């Protein structure tokens, strides 16, 4: 399984971001570096490294054979003492060592997969917040341009009112429109700040005031065919989670069963009697008596648990496949909507706006009609930003499911 720490940009449309923690000037920061910041600084993710190291130690220990014990004992007193030097160990059933190693391996593989899943979720969170921040900044630029436009109209209309060529009604409408833009600017600034705070939480940093995300919001990567995505899904950590859970349950059951196997302890030693000046050689084997029903309840419980895992594995994988198909189809429809906006709706509204602007300046179009056409264009541009953001979020979700990039 590929290392997720080497994962690069999920969404190709996000070109780069600017961020600085040490200077007043913002510095460029690519999304892949932002993801790396998350993976390097997220405490929950870093804790996996310690747990994996612990399981790797357990795996190495599981292969060890029973050790040897050397004993020295004495009996009697005075001239009639007997000393015994012995060496003891156990004949362990070979299946036990294999079962321990298999169980330790399954635990390690499952934890490593959990770590990869956690990384994917962090990557998704970072990428989503970044694209949201880019969209909010795009909205901010749109609002600032509109606010400046209405301020210029207000100045122009004030002159017309003083000259008696326009009414105070239209002037008051423009003043209200300017104030509305100021209100909306504050709202979008709040959203930008919220995104910055969310990123600071992911990075465990106190301040991201200098974070300025930049990129082409309206550029999108093409998705591979659905069948290719399904193949990648089957190799992804999310898809492998349940099979690994089943593998761990199987190795646990095998370990429980092998614990029922009998171990033979043996000892060999030499004794010396001081009274008789006699040396003896001793050898012994200890065979414990166990019943065939040892750990029977645990075996039964684990077998029942395995059946449950097998059923849930099929259901979980089927759910992921349906989720991928739904996201893919949703992405295709979103692309169609964006295509309509780009090729037809926005050009038509921009042309209508330019015509209305000229007509209004000539006095052949009322202010109310001009405002209506300008509002239609502004709403369409806002919708364009929202649709682009929605498509990126869908594609990010697909990338996470399939580990596409």
N, C-alpha and C positions, 0 to 999 in steps of 0.2 A: 504494500500500500504506500502510495507516495506520501512524502512528508508535507504536511499542511503548512509547516513554517516556511516552505518555499513557494507557497501559493501566491500568484501575482494578481493582477487586476481582474476582478470578476466582470465588471461592466465596462466594455471597451470605450463607451462614450465619455466616461469620466477621465479627462486627460491628466489633470494634476490639481493639487491643492496647495495653498500657501499657509505656512504656520511657523511661528517663532516663539520660543520660550525664553530666549536670552536677550533679544534686542527689540527695539521699537519697530523696526522694519519687518514686514512679513517676508518669510522665505518660502520658496516653492516646496511642496511636499506631495509626492505622488500617492495615489490611493494605496498602492501596494505597501508603501512605507507607513501609511496610516494604519493599515491592517497589521503590519509588523509591530507597530507601537502597541496596539491592543493585545496581541499575543505575548509580547514581551513583558507587559505591565499588569495584565489582568491576574489578580491573585488566585481566583478559582482555577484558572488554566494552569498557572505555574505550580499549583499544589499537585497536579497530576505527575509532575516530574519526580517528586519525592515518593509518591505512592508507587510509581513504576519502579523506581530504584529498589524499594522495599520488596516488591514482588520478584524482581530479578534476583535478589539475594535469596529469597525463598526457593526460587527455581533451582539455583545452584545447590542449595542445601538439600533439596529433595532427592538428588542423585547420590548422596553420600550413603555408603554402606554402614552397617552397625559397627561401632568401634570396639576396641579391646580394653579390658580392665585387668590390671595387675593387682593382686592382693597378697598381703603378708599377714599371717595370723600365728598366734602362739597359744599353747594350752599347757596346763600343769604349772608346777612351781618347783623351785630348787633344782635338785639334780635330775628330776624327772620332767623335763620340758620337751615339748614337741613343736617344731616350727614348720610352717607350711607356706610355700611360695607358689602362687597359682596364676594362671592366665585364663580369662573368661571372655566369651563373646556369644553371638547369636547367629544361628543359621536362619537368615530371613528368606521367606519365599520371594523368588525373583520378580513375581508379578507386582509385589508391593512397591518396589522402587520405580517400576515403570508407571504404576498408577499415580504415585505421588508426583512424578515428573509431568505426566499428562495433565493432572489437575492444576499444577502450578503454571504450566504453559497456557492452559485455557484461561486461567485467571488473568495472566499477563496480557494475552491477546485481547481479551474482553475489555480490560482497562485501557489498553492502547487505542482500541476502537472508540471507547467512550471519550478519550482525549481528542480524537479526531472529530467526533461529533460536536464536542464543545467548541473546537476550533472553527468548525463550519458555522456554528450558530453565532460565534463572535464575529466572524468574517461577514456574515449576513447583516448583523446589527450595524457594524461599522460602515459597510457599503451602503446600506439603506439610509443611515443618517447623513452620510456624505452627499448622496444624490438628492436628499431632501434639502440639505443646506444649499446645494447648487440651485435647486428649483426656487427656493426662497429668495436667493440673491437675484435670480432672474426676474422674479416678481417685483423685487425692490427696484431694480433698474426700470422696469416697465412703469411702476407707480411714480418714480421720480421724474421720468420723462413726461408722463401725463400731468403731474403736478406743475412742472415747469410750463407745459403747454397752456394749462388753464390760467396760470399766473400772467402769462403774456397776453392771453385773451382778456383778462381782467383789466390790465393796463390799457389795452387798446379800446375796450368798451367804455372805460372811464372817460377817455378823451371824447368818444362819440356822445356820451351823455352830457358832458360839459358843452359840447357843440350843439346839442339838441337833436342829434341824429339817431339817438337810441334811447330806450326807456330804462328807468330804474329797475323795472321788473327783471329784465335780462341781466342787469348788473348784479342784482341780489342773487339771482340764480347762479351766476358764475362764482360769486363770493362763497355761496354755500358749497359749490362743487370743489373749490379750493380747500375749504375746511374739511370736506369729506376725504379728500386726498391725504391731508395731514393725518387724519384719524387712521386711515388704512396704512399709511406709512409706519405709524407706531405699532400697529398690529403685526405687520410683517417683520419689523425689527424685533418684536418679542419672539416670533417664531425662530428667527435666526439665532437669537441668544439661547433659546431653548435647545436648539440643535448643537450649539457649541458646548453647552453644559453637559448634554448627553455624551458627547465625544470625550469630554474631560473625565467623565465617570468611567468610560471604557478604558481610558489611558491612565487612570489614577493620578490625574494632574489637577492642580487647583485652579488653573487659569488657562483659557484658550481664547482670550480676547483678540489675539492677533491672527486667529484662524480665518482665512479667506479661501473658500473652496472655489476653484474655477474649472471650467471645462465646457465641452460642447454638449449641452443638454439634449440637443435635437439630432444627435448622431447615434445610431443603434447598430449593434452587431446582429448579423443574421444567425438564426438558430440552425443547427443540423437537423436532418430529418428525425421524425419522432422515433423511428425504430433505432436509430443510432443513440438517441438519448436514453431509450429504455435499456440498451446494452450497458451504457455507462452507469445507469441507476443501479443495476444489479451488482456492480463492483464498488458502489459507494458505501461509506461507513454506516449510513442510515439503514441501508438495505441489509447489511451484514450483521446488524445488531442482534436480531433475533436468532439467526443461525449460530452465532457465537454464544448466545445465552443457552441454546440447546446443547452445544458442544460442552459447555461448562457443566451443565446438569449431567450429561453422560459421563464425563470424567469424574464427577463427584460420586455418582452411583458406582462406578468401577472401583473407586477408592474405598467406598464403604464395604463393597463385597470382598475386596482383597484383604480387608482388615479381619475377615473371618478365617483367613488362612492361618494355620498353626506355625509358629516360629519355634525352633529348637534351640535351646541354650546349651552350651557345652563349656566344659572347663577341663584344664589339664594342669597338673601341679606336681611338685616334689615336696616330700616331707622328711624331716630329720628329728629323730628321738635322741636326746642327749644321754638318757639313762642306758639305753641299749646300743647307743652309737650306730643306729640303724637308719638307713635312707630308703624312702619308698617313693614310688611313682603312682600318681593318682589320675584317673580320667573319669569324667562323668557327663551324662547327657540328661537334660531335663525336658520332658515332653508335657506341656500343659494340657489338661483335659478341657476341651471346649465343646459346646453344643453347636449343632448345625443351624440353630435359630438365633445365633448371636447377631445383633443389629437388625433383626427382622423388621421391626417397626420403621427404622430409618430407611431400609431398602424399599419398603412399601410406599412410604411418603415420597421418596425421591422418584420412584417410578410413576406415581400419580402426577407429580410435578412436571416430569418430562412430557407426559401426554398433553398436559395443559400448554406447555411451551410449544409443542409441535403444532397444536391447533392455532395458537396465537401467532405463530410465525407466518403461516399461510395468510392469515387475515391481515397482519401488519404489512406484509410485502404487497399484497393486492391493493391495500389502501394507498401505498406509496405510488404504485403504478397508475392508479386512477387519478391521484393528485397530480402526477406529472402530466398525464394526458389533458387534464383540465387546464393546467397552467399553460401548456403548449397551445391549446386551442384558444385560450384567452389572449395569449400573446399575439397570435395571428390576427384576431379580430381587432386588437388594439392597434396593430400596424395598419390595418385597413382604415380605421378611424383617423389616424394621424395622416395617412396618405390623402384622405379627403380634405382634411384641414389644410395641408400644405399645398396641394395642387389646385384646389377649387375654392374652398370657403374663404380662406384668408386673402388670396389675391383679389377675389371679387369684392370683399369688404374694404380692402385697402383702396381699390379703384373707386368704389362708391364714396369713401371718405374724402379722397382727394377732390373728387367732383363736387361734393357737398361743401368742402372748405372754400373752394373757389366761388361757388354760388353764394355762400354766406358772406364772403368778403365783398362781393358785388352788390349784396343787398337783395338778391333774388330768392334767398332761402331763409326761413325764419330760424331764430336761435333754437327753438324747441326741436325742430326737425334736424338741425345740425347736431344738437346734443344727442338725439336718438341714434343717429348714424355713428357718431363717435363712440357712444356707449356700446353699440353692437360690435364694433371693431375691437374695443378694449376687452370686452367679455370673451370674444373669440380668441384673442391672444392669451388671456388668462387660462382659458380652456385648453389651449395648445400646450401650455406649460404643465397643466395638471395631467393631461393625457400622456405627455412625454415622461413625466415622473412615474405615472402608473405603469407604463410599459417597462421602464427600467426596474421597478420593484418586482414585476412579474419575472423578468429575465434573471434577476438576482436570485429569486426563489428557485428557478430552474437550475441555475448554476450550482446552487448549494445542494440540491437534490442529486445532481449528476456529477458533482465535483468536476465541472466542465473545464475550468481554467486552472 
